[in-house]
Amino acid sequence: MSTPLPGHTNKTEFPVLPPRAPRVAARWRRSLGILLMRLSGWRISGNFPDLPKVMLIVAPHTSNWDFYHGFSAYLTLQLDCTWFGKHTLFFWPLGVLARRFGGMAIDRTRSGNMVQATVEEYRRRERMCIAITPEGTRSKVAEWKLGFYRIAVEAGVPIVPVALDYSKREVTIMPTFHPTGDAAADLAKIKALYSADMARSPEKF
């Protein structure tokens, strides 16, 4: 697991990205993100790794409000990150904005091998970040979807667990996790980082 880099310890409620992390230069994004977070009373806790390629997993996912808090943190950090969403959410004109801010529409009935396509994109780019909600839905699920894990292993990128912690009103960036290839063991360790009391709707986690 990673340790905070010198000069990048989290001494503020709105930390900045380290030099090698994928970023968008537009400073207005940070200003807007901080405004949105202050309006909701939330903050960012933890340190983003100084790495050019990462896989973010975001949980618990139990409410539509999760997008608001995650998006606010994304803007605040000026993070260059792609996120997947159901194709039905990308209707005009919201679809234009969603794509502008990293959204990628996925039609699950026609998506094909998204894992392999994403792995190839990681290999092609110098910097890349993808954010995935492993639960795949706001409803309670028995098991997480393993697409994120397969992508991380095959692309050779580390996983950065991120929690939407309603109990503390913070988006928590946890230490980097390097997958070993043992999905069962690794998933148990990752899921242990999260708890129901973090969720807006604990009964759904």
Stockholm file with secondary structure:
# STOCKHOLM 1.0

chainA/1-205         MSTPLPGHTNKTEFPVLPPRAPRVAARWRRSLGILLMRLSGWRISGNFPDLPKVMLIVAPHTSNWDFYHGFSAYLTLQLDCTWFGKHTLFFWPLGVLARRFGGMAIDRTRSGNMVQATVEEYRRRERMCIAITPEGTRSKVAEWKLGFYRIAVEAGVPIVPVALDYSKREVTIMPTFHPTGDAAADLAKIKALYSADMARSPEKF
#=GR chainA/1-205 SS CCCCCTTCCCCSSSCCCCTTSCBCCCHHHHHHHHHHHHHHTCEEEECCCSCSEEEEEEECCCSTHHHHHHHHHHHHHTBCCEEEEEGGGCCTTHHHHHHHTTEEEECTTTCCSHHHHHHHHHHHCSSEEEEECTTCSSSCCSSCCCHHHHHHHHHTCCEEEEEEETTTTEEEECCCBCCCSCHHHHHHHHHTTCCGGGSSSGGGC
#=GC SS_cons         CCCCCTTCCCCSSSCCCCTTSCBCCCHHHHHHHHHHHHHHTCEEEECCCSCSEEEEEEECCCSTHHHHHHHHHHHHHTBCCEEEEEGGGCCTTHHHHHHHTTEEEECTTTCCSHHHHHHHHHHHCSSEEEEECTTCSSSCCSSCCCHHHHHHHHHTCCEEEEEEETTTTEEEECCCBCCCSCHHHHHHHHHTTCCGGGSSSGGGC
//
